[in-house]
Amino acid sequence: MNHKRLNAAILIVSDTASQDPSTDKAGPLLRDVFAEEEKERGDQWTVSAQRIVPDDVLAIQRQVTTWCDDGGNDHVNLVLTTGGTGFTGKDHTPEAVGPLLHKHAPGLVPVAGVRNKTIIITLPGSPKGAKENLLSVLKQLPHACKQAAGEDSRVAHAGGVKALEQEARTGTMKASMSHHHQQGHPHHHSHHGHAVPKAHTSPEDRPISNDPGEGPTQRYRESPYPMVSVDEALELILAKAPRPRIMKVPVNGELVGHVLAEDVHAEEPVPAFRASIVDGYAMIVGKDAPSSKGTFPVASVSHATPGEMLRLEKGQVARITTGAPLPLEATSVVMVEDSVIRAVTGNGKEEAEVEILTNAIKPGENVREIGSDVRAGEIILRKGEEITATGGELGLLASVGKKEVSVYGKPVVGVLSTGDEIVPHDRLGSLRLGEVRDTNRPTVMAAVRGWGFEVVDLGISRDNQTSLEASLRSAMRSASVIITTGGVSMGELDLLKPTVERSLGGTIHFGRVAMKPGKPTTFATVPFKTNTGEHETRLIFSLPGNPASAIVTSHLFVLPALRKASGGGLVGMERVVVSVEEDVACDPKRSEYHRVVIRAGRDGGLWAASTGGQRSSRVGSLKSANGLLCMPAREGKVTKGEKVEALLMGKVIGF
């Protein structure tokens, strides 16, 4: 058979070898394997390139994509990486390569598959392990590389299985680069400290999105994603939302919006001293004290300022202000209204004697005892309570001397617009034909900030897979929840789903929702490895490009996920029952979330008025809207005065 020469590239992943190339032993050994194959089979392989990079995700990805995305005459048919496949925090190769693959070959090695027309295989870092792994698949690689490069399968298989076996000089193939390959190969990974090879996906989890490389004629004419209800979508989202992380936060304004991760105990009593609750005179009353009625010398003054407190004797009073500590031995405080001045000091500025006009003063009267508000050690706030902007919780924490508390961290949210037609909303000059100002990004970012979460502006991505992939990869390093708008429908440039599945190795949990507006709403998760080696999951909410759809689905789906990831008890939007002020038509097939203004009526009930036309592209339908009317899927209409459930997006308007 006439063999076309194949190009192979070797990537050494090693922090050590990147600083001292002489320490690399795996590269020369892999070259020797190809050289032996050359002697045995003749004109077959050329090792056209070899590079060394540190064990860094971006460095690995840059080099791999350089080889795989160059479709010129020096096209690389096979990329072998060696190193970085272990389990330490510094081993990043599988996490770097996996998301680059357009098709996966599970079960072959830690990670293997196809990007564009290039096969990529990750090998262990040990020279012996790398050689054994390569030898176990080397005979099948020429046929697999030709298939990946686009060779006609009918030509390749013209001689049948026996011809292929003869070409590979092996019996029945033990390994295959087919996308549906399920069997493990017989080499001995375990000898080198690596996990037993296994598939990490099942057939039903593998990509079902369009392959952008096949062109618009091959795209789906109907969505392959099953339609789910709003409730089913929420269940999927909440099941995938990450568990909240616990962090220590100082007691200050930054605490607002956080949810407590543990019960909070008072470190000291409130008040910490016996204090007066009125302006007046402290005195001693009781069995052994004179009657409270009479004229008494003013022995001292107690203001609400720190300092030493004098002892009060029987038959004396001390002038005292609200909140000031009682003098030692004082039992009660008589209000200033129940007294008159009988004598002043020589300069006329101070009271010398006052007359108390009542004998009804009792021990403890007008006194706040130590710990009467909060006892030391008492639970003042419980796990799961939110620190609100009203200030009550923050004030309580401050009053008992708490310096910091344990709370659940809040995810950082990134917002990305997509589309060649989208231009910044504040760009100067008139729009050209086909251009659209970016409404969604500032609108969604404002909503997320209003919910109390930090937002990262991810800008605008163009309608090509390379740009979108780069934008999402960058986004995953700065945000744990990513919101995109646009690119989720059925057009040839709607690339979000294929990019998430084929380029990022993500899983799309739903791609259509039975609702109006927002039918193409998509939710996905993508595995992610941080620079410190931690394995995390990024949530991607891909919302429709129409403004009304984007903001409605943000409230319905993104907000619950953020609240759960922040430890909140109430994960969804608040539900209320409203009466509609006018007839509202129903959609017979889909539940509709109708934008309304909800106000309190003088009758004590809540009333909802439509914001007008509800077309998903109509930005004006969002103006003043503070609620979503939950319209059932049915024939007919909801009539004026009928009661319907609604979801609150903002404050209810008073009458």
Summary of the structure (lengths in Angstrom):
residues: 655
radius of gyration: 36.4
end to end distance: 86.9
largest distance: 125.4
contacts: 2100
relative contact order: 0.09
helix: 26%
strand: 27%
